[in-house]
Amino acid sequence: MKITILTDNKKSYAVPVAKKLQKFLSARHDVRHIYSQTKLTTGDLAIFLSCERIVPPVILAKNKHNVVVHSSPLPKGKGWSPLTWQILEGKNRIPFTLFEAVEKLDAGDIYRQDFLELSGHELLHEIQKKAGEIIIRMIVWFVANIKKIKGRRQVGRESFYPRRRPADSEVDPHKSLIALFNNFRVANNEQYPVFFRYRGRKYILKIYQDEREADS
C-alpha cells in the first residue's frame, strides 16, 4: 500500500512516533512522512498524527482512508489536547479512539478504541512515550486489517475541549504542590512551563524526576 504519515508541527512529540511508525510499516509498504498538507499525494492511506490544522475535503479525497488517533472516548472529548485535559481532570485511564477523518471535526466512523493506563506519577515525556506506543499499536493493527475493517458511527452526546494556551499553565500559588501535581505532569518545561503570579511578578516553575531515585 501507499501510505503517508502527516505531522504538521515539527516540534510535536508525534514526530518521533511517526518516524518509528514509518520504519515499522516500510517493511511491507511504501511509506512517506511529511509535515505539510500540501505535500500529500494520492494513495491508499493517510495517517494524521497530532495535527493542529483541520484537513479539508479536497485533501481527504486523495486517499482511500484517512485515519486519526484521538485520546478521548469519542464523541466525548472532541477538540484539542484531550489527553492533557483528562489528566488535569484526575484521570489515569485514558481512552484512545482510532477513527476515519471527515470534514467535520473528530466526527468520523470509529474503527477501534484502546486505553492508556497511567500510574499517576508520570511526567510529560513519560506520558507522551506511552501514548506513542498506543498510537503505533492501533495503527499497525488497522493497516494489518484494513481490508476487513468496518467502522461504526459515533453514538451519544458530543463534548469539546478547547485549544490550550500558554495561560493555561498558570497555577494558584495558594494551593499545595500535591493539589497542583497534575498541572506539573502535563507541563512542558521549555515551551509552556507552570507559572504563578505573586506581588506583581511572574514566577516560572519546572519539574524533573530524580532519575537516581527512580532507578534505585
C-alpha positions, 0 to 999 in steps of 0.5 A: 500500500501507499501510505503517508504519515502527516505531522504538521508541527515539527516540534510535536512529540508525534514526530518521533512516533511517526518516524518509528511508525514509518520504519515499522510499516516500510517493511511491507509498504511504501511509506512517506512522512511529511509535515505539510498538507500540501505535500500529500499525494494520492494513495491508499492511506493517510495517517494524521498524527497530532495535527493542529490544522483541520484537513479539508475535503479536497485533501481527504479525497486523495486517499482511500482512508484517512485515519486519526488517533484521538485520546478521548472516548469519542464523541466525548472529548472532541477538540484539542489536547484531550489527553492533557485535559483528562489528566488535569481532570484526575484521570489515569485511564485514558481512552484512545479512539482510532477513527476515519477523518471527515470534514467535520471535526473528530466526527468520523466512523470509529474503527477501534478504541484502546486505553492508556493506563497511567500510574499517576506519577508520570511526567510529560515525556513519560506520558507522551512515550506511552501514548506513542506506543498506543498510537503505533499499536492501533495503527499497525493493527488497522493497516494489518486489517484494513481490508476487513475493517468496518467502522461504526458511527459515533453514538451519544452526546458530543463534548469539546475541549478547547485549544490550550494556551500558554495561560493555561499553565498558570497555577494558584500559588495558594494551593499545595504542590500535591493539589497542583501535581497534575498541572506539573505532569502535563507541563512542558518545561521549555515551551509552556512551563507552570507559572504563578503570579505573586506581588506583581511578578511572574514566577516560572516553575519546572519539574524533573524526576530524580532519575537516581531515585527512580532507578534505585 
